[in-house]
Amino acid sequence: MAHTAELIAVGTELLLGNIANTNAQLLSQSLSALGIDVHWHTVVGDNPQRLQEALDIARRRADILITTGGLGPTYDDLTKQTICAAFGKPLVLHPDILEDIRAFYESALHVPMPDNNTQQAQLPEGCTVFDNPVGTAPGCAFEADGVHVLMLPGPSHEMEAMLHRWVEPYLRTLSSDVIVSRDIMTFGMGESSVDALLHETMSRMENPTLATYAKPCEVRLRATAKAPTREAAEAMLDPVEAQVRAALGDVVYGVNVGGLPEVCLALLKERHLTFATAESCTGGRVAERITALPGASAVYRGGVVSYWTEVKAAVLGVPQPLLDQYGAVSEECARAMAEGARRITGADLAVSVTGVAGPDPDERGVPVGIVYIGLATPEGTFCRKMDSGRRRRDRIQALAANHAFDLIRRYLTGLPIAPPSLEGNP
């Protein structure tokens, strides 16, 4: 039987933007893996009337309702009371749970349990109790009128612990299908260009499905299949992935990978090669992204952030006549920076970035968004020009860092340094 779920997050602090609703993301990922379709996310404040209204709507359109938040001991923690009233379920005191809460206060906090914590031990009659191994608020589940209602605590660490320990086994008994997704990662083509190539295919698909998502500076395609087993779903996704690769070519850089830095790290390790960086407008972003990964020390030797022209000359050895003639933002400078970084670090490869991130053109009038990325290798030095237009400074820097990693990827896999099209980078 196919199930449809709605997630209802309870908490005024969510509506005010004081905290992010990370619980919804984690729950959606979990339910998707279990083959349960999540069709709605709802957020409601600590208000019984508005929660009642949300429940009235949700129970008409979903047969699994999962709430987070409002299970605490304070006056505004009214989720259980409101849900029980909506479904005609009386609250029943569980003495064993009450004693567990009392013991927690006395042994862990060394204080008597406040009287208002008693309401945390009151649960819907006949419910399945979800023990809370990291907090005082237990969760629970019950079925009424063909709807499964699950109540979980709001603090993320409590919700996550309960999800894996109790909720997933409970929900697994309700669904006979699994949902499997593949993230096909691309760089070098904008979302509109990707959509133009695949729109007709995507519009005809029902199961599996394919959709594009514009991430910062790249595009992800998510292929999703629903089937009785993971193996069957994976088999359904194989031709979809093949079709995407055939349509997009070498702008596809990986499947189910975290990003370009991870791909480059794996390629460099596989080939026992090292690299270094020389950065100007990116201010060390390339170095930061590779060193954030475990195992980066095996491939990354170091780098120079040569923000001033004088540093480019004195540290990296960029010839002053070259700087005088072409300027710091030029192909010639990018090539010399990469060669200097490779020379002074002894790395097998070195990548450089120099450009104008804004908000104003440089002293020679080079416009915002022009960036040159160099790559020095044993076979010679390559360079790519990026023109992103007048974007936000941080977006230009992030996009330039992605270009640097893309150059490394292409060199290590024997691809042309310039992708088929760079006109529509996200």
Secondary structure, 3 states (H helix, E strand, C coil): CCCEEEEEEECHHHHCCCCCCHHHHHHHHHHHHCCCEEEEEEEECCCHHHHHHHHHHHHHHCCEEEEECCCCCCCCCCHHHHHHHHHCCCEEECHHHHHHHHHHHHHHHCCCCCHHHHHHHEEECCCEEECCCCCCCCEEEEEECCEEEEEECCCHHHHHHHHHHHHHHHHHCCCCCEEEEEEEEECCCCHHHHHHHHHHHHHHCCCCEEEEEEECCEEEEEEEEEECCHHHHHHHHHHHHHHHHHHHHHHEEEECCCCHHHHHHHHHHHHCCCEEEEECCCCCHHHHHHHCCCCHHHCEEEEEECCCHHHHHHCCCCCHHHHHHHCCCCHHHHHHHHHHHHHHHCCCEEEEEEECCCCCCCCCCCCCCEEEEEEEECCEEEEEEEECCCCCHHHHHHHHHHHHHHHHHHHHCCCCCCCCCCCCCC
